[in-house]
C-alpha cells in the first residue's frame, strides 16, 4: 500500500487528507498509433486508482473511498476527472502518461 500526499490548490482551507493507493501499474505511458504531435494527457495515480476500484473491481464509490482513505465525494471527483482525461485521450489520439506517485 502506498500513501500519496495531495497538493492543495490555492491558499485557503485545510490540508488535503492522504490517498492510499494499493496498485501501481507496470506501464507508465500509453501511446496511440500513429502518434500525433499533441502533448500527453497526465493521469494522476489517485485518479487511476479510483477508476480501477470502481470500473474494474466493480466497487461502489463508498467502498472505493474506504479503501483509499477518502470520502465518497472525493472518489466521485477523481472518477469524473479520470474519465474525462481518458475520453479526451481516446478522442484526440493523445498519449496517456501516468504521473509517478509523490512520496510523503
PALOKE-798007 format. One record per atom (N, C-alpha, C): residue in three letters; x, y, z. Coordinates in pm, whole numbers, plus 50000, padded with zeros to 5 digits. Each point is the difference from the previous one (the first is absolute). Layout:
N
AlaXYZ ...
END
This chain:
104
Unk500844988450000 Unk499165011650000 Unk500895012350000 Unk499615009649920 Unk500805012149987 Unk499185012050046 Unk500635008950067 Unk499375012150050 Unk500455011449910 Unk499045007549951 Unk500335011149911 Unk499415012750056 Unk500815009950027 Unk499505012950044 Unk499535008049880 Unk498915007150017 Unk499495008049889 Unk500455014450015 Unk500005006949889 Unk500365014250001 Unk498735008250019 Unk500115010250079 Unk498885008950023 Unk500035010749891 Unk498825003149948 Unk499905010649900 Unk499555012650071 Unk500725010649986 Unk499645012450067 Unk500625000950138 Unk499575009850076 Unk500615002550130 Unk499114996150117 Unk498714999849982 Unk499084998450112 Unk499564985650019 Unk499434997650116 Unk499454986850029 Unk501004991150071 Unk499504988550038 Unk500854990650071 Unk500854992149902 Unk501124994850044 Unk500844991749912 Unk499224987449959 Unk500164995449877 Unk499274988149956 Unk500464987550074 Unk499074990750018 Unk500344987450065 Unk500744990949902 Unk500804990750049 Unk500764991349910 Unk499094990049929 Unk500434995749881 Unk499294990049922 Unk500854987450001 Unk499394988650033 Unk500734987450001 Unk499824993049866 Unk501134996649938 Unk500014993649870 Unk500544985950018 Unk499174990149968 Unk500384986050021 Unk500654993649879 Unk499875005949884 Unk500494993649878 Unk500685010349911 Unk501254997649969 Unk500715008649905 Unk500154992449869 Unk499655006149887 Unk500094993049873 Unk501454998049957 Unk500234989349926 Unk501364997749949 Unk500295009349883 Unk498995003549924 Unk500175009349888 Unk499815014350051 Unk500795009149951 Unk499895014050041 Unk499465008849887 Unk499904994449878 Unk499565008249887 Unk499324991149897 Unk498935005349940 Unk499314993449890 Unk500065009349881 Unk500514994849888 Unk500245008449884 Unk499144995049884 Unk499215008949938 Unk499164995849889 Unk500844998049874 Unk499454992149907 Unk500654998249871 Unk499035004649893 Unk500365008949913 Unk501275007249994 Unk500055011050106 Unk501205002950041 Unk500215009950105 Unk499925014149941 Unk499235008650068 Unk499865013949957 Unk501015009050068 Unk499865012849976 Unk500915010050057 Unk499455006250129 Unk498814995950039 Unk499375005750119 Unk500724995550127 Unk500015008550102 Unk500624996050128 Unk499164989250067 Unk500624991750083 Unk499244989250066 Unk499055005350106 Unk498994992250027 Unk499065002750109 Unk500614994250127 Unk500085008050106 Unk500604995750126 Unk498914994250090 Unk500104987150033 Unk499044993450088 Unk500664997850136 Unk499385005450105 Unk500544998750135 Unk499794985850052 Unk500914994850084 Unk499824986650057 Unk498704998450078 Unk499565010350071 Unk498744999150075 Unk498814998849905 Unk500065006949886 Unk498934998949900 Unk499964985949942 Unk501164994449971 Unk500074986549947 Unk499504989850103 Unk500345002050127 Unk499554990950105 Unk498485000450014 Unk499415011849997 Unk498545001150008 Unk499344993249879 Unk500565002049883 Unk499494993749878 Unk500104984850010 Unk501124995050050 Unk500214985650014 Unk499014993850100 Unk499855006350116 Unk499134994550102 Unk498534999949958 Unk499525010949941 Unk498595001249966 Unk499674992949870 Unk500795002149896 Unk499664994549868 Unk500534986049976 Unk501154996650057 Unk500584986849976 Unk499604990050110 Unk500115004150126 Unk499644991150110 Unk498535000850037 Unk499275009149936 Unk498555001350017 Unk499605003250144 Unk500795008250069 Unk499655004450134 Unk499125012449990 Unk499225002550105 Unk499245012550004 Unk500995011350032 Unk499565012249976 Unk500865011450031 Unk500285000750150 Unk499044996250080 Unk500205000150145 Unk501054989650042 Unk499924987849943 Unk500994989650030 Unk501395004049952 Unk500065006049882 Unk501295004749947 Unk500585010850090 Unk499155008950049 Unk500455010650090 Unk500594994450128 Unk499384989550054 Unk500534993750121 Unk501364994049974 Unk500164993449886 Unk501314994049967 Unk501095010649978 Unk499595011249943 Unk500975010649970 Unk500205009650116 Unk499144999150101 Unk500125008950116 Unk499495014049974 Unk499045001449907 Unk499425013149968 Unk498484998849998 Unk499325011149986 Unk498545000149999 Unk499474995249865 Unk498714996549998 Unk499354995949876 Unk500015011649900 Unk499835012250050 Unk500045011749912 Unk501345001749931 Unk501084997250071 Unk501345000849940 Unk500174989449893 Unk499484987950026 Unk500074989449899 Unk499225004249876 Unk498835006150020 Unk499195004649888 Unk500775010149916 Unk500655009650068 Unk500785010249929 Unk501174993849923 Unk500714990650064 Unk501124993249934 Unk499524992149879 Unk498854993250012 Unk499444992449888 Unk499635009049884 Unk499325011150030 Unk499585009249894 Unk501215005249922 Unk501045003750072 Unk501205005449935 Unk500734989249920 Unk500114987950056 Unk500684989149930 Unk499254996149873 Unk498694998950010 Unk499204996449882 Unk500095010749892 Unk499995012850042 Unk500135010949903 Unk501354999349928 Unk501064997650077 Unk501344999549941 Unk500164988249905 Unk499514988250040 Unk500114988149914 Unk499195002049873 Unk498815005450013 Unk499165002649882 Unk500675010049907 Unk500565010650055 Unk500685010149919 Unk501184993749925 Unk500764991650068 Unk501154993549936 Unk499554990949885 Unk498924992450022 Unk499514991149895 Unk499455007749881 Unk499225010350025 Unk499395007849892 Unk501055007749921 Unk500965005950069 Unk501025008249934 Unk501244992149958 Unk500074987250035 Unk501164991949964 Unk501275004450071 Unk499875004250125 Unk501165004850076 Unk500524989250094 Unk501295000050028 Unk500564990550096 Unk499455002750140 Unk499974989650083 Unk499645001150141 Unk501254996950080 Unk500395009250085 Unk501174998050087 Unk499544999850144 Unk500374989550071 Unk499664998850142 Unk501135006450079 Unk499675010550072 Unk501045007250074 Unk500494991450115 Unk501285000750033 Unk500504991850111 Unk499415005050133 Unk499724990750091 Unk499465004050129 Unk501025008050080 Unk499505009450078 Unk500885008150084 Unk500104993450135 Unk501214998250047 Unk500234994350133 Unk499795011150103 Unk499444996350111 Unk499805010250104 Unk500904997250119 
END
